[in-house]
Amino acid sequence: MKEFLKDLIWGMDGKPSLTSTMAVIAFVLFILVTAYLVLTGKTWAHYEVFAGVTCGGGLLTQVGGKYINNKNPWKGNEM
């Protein structure tokens, strides 16, 4: 599991990827806030905005990261 989580954040060059780190943080924030709201029984009037920004933003961040990686391939990339 630890290796899987490391592979989510580190890029093919062995360095942490900023866009992947941002997406993982957004997803973890979404899970924690959602769990808090469910476990405490509280409501949040603008939860759908939060969910859309954290999940949709994470998706767009990943797509942007892949675009950057494909447009500016680093040494050793076979694209």
N, C-alpha and C positions, 0 to 999 in steps of 0.2 A: 504494500500500500504506500509506503514511504517513497519507493522508487517511482510509482505511478504519479504521485503528487509532485515529485521533483521534475518529472518529464513534462508536466503541465506548464511549469513556469520557465524552465530552462530551454533555450533554443538549441538548434543543431550545432551551433558553434561553442556550446558549453557555457555560455554566459546567460544570466537571467534576462528574460524578455520583458520589457516594460509593459507592452500591451497585454501580454498574457497575465502578468502580475495584477494589472488593473482589473482584468476580467474576473480573475479568481477572487479578488477582494470584493468586487461588486456582488458576485454570486454568494459568497460567505455572508456578506452583510444582509442580503435578501433572505437567506435561510435563517439567520439569527433573529432578525426583526419579525419575520413571519412566525417563527416558533414562539417568540415572546408574546406576540399578539394572541396566538391560539391558546397558549398555556395560561395566560392571565385572563382571557375572555374579553379583552378590550377591543374597541373598534378604533379605526383611524379613518377619518373622512376622506383623505387623499391617498389611501393605500394603493389604489390602482395606478396612480401616477408614479409612486415609488417603485412598484413592481415593474412597470414599463421601462422606467429609466434604468434600474439596476440590471434587469435581464436583457432588455433591448440594447442598452448601452454596452453591456458586456459582449453581446453578439457583434455589434458594430465595431467595437474595439478589436475583436479577434479578426474580423474581415479586413479592417484597416491594417493590422499587423501583417496579415498574409499578403496584402497588396504591396506593402513596403518591402517585405522580404522578396517578393517576386520581381519587383521593379529594380531593386538594388541588391542583387545576389552577392553574398560574401564569398570569399575564396573557398573553394572546395564544394560549392553548391552545384549540383548537377542539373540545373534547370536550363 
